[in-house]
Amino acid sequence: MRNASKIFYGITVFMAVMAVIYVVTTMHLNDSGNIQGLEWAGATGLALSAGLALMLGAYFHFTERRMDILPQDWEEAEVEDGSGMLGFFSPSSIWPFAMTCAIAVLGYGIVFMAYWLIAIGAVLLILFATLLNLQYGIPREKH
């Protein structure tokens, strides 16, 4: 088991213990012996947080098993061992800005409950997200 999965399994245990403590401390019995006063929002939030951390821990556990040893897992690793290319980032793409504008239009539509503005923002967001994903699959002359 590697570092990321250990961290998320630890968060899972912490959240589960905190959920149990939260449920026990917020509920009480009334005079007839019935449970009363459980605060559902916090208990649900903590339980769902524990479940999400468990899912992430399991994902990292299964994917890290199939990978080679990373520099983060070496005891004697140096900073230089983790250097190299991290990925490709487009230097001059207009689509993230266009998506931001579409999210703003969508947000204004939600704030003012203008259904026509919500529809326009949603369509623009879907269009710009598609164009962002396809920007290097479309020939340059068709941009």
Protein Blocks (a to p, Z undefined) as FASTA:
>chain_A
ZZklmmmmmmmmmmmmmmmmmmmmmpccdfkopaehiafklmmmmmmmmmmmmmmmmmmm
mmmmmpccdfklpmkbcfklmgccfbdcdfkbcklmmmmmmmmmmmmmmmnopaklmmmm
mmmmmmmmmmmmmmmmpcfklZZ
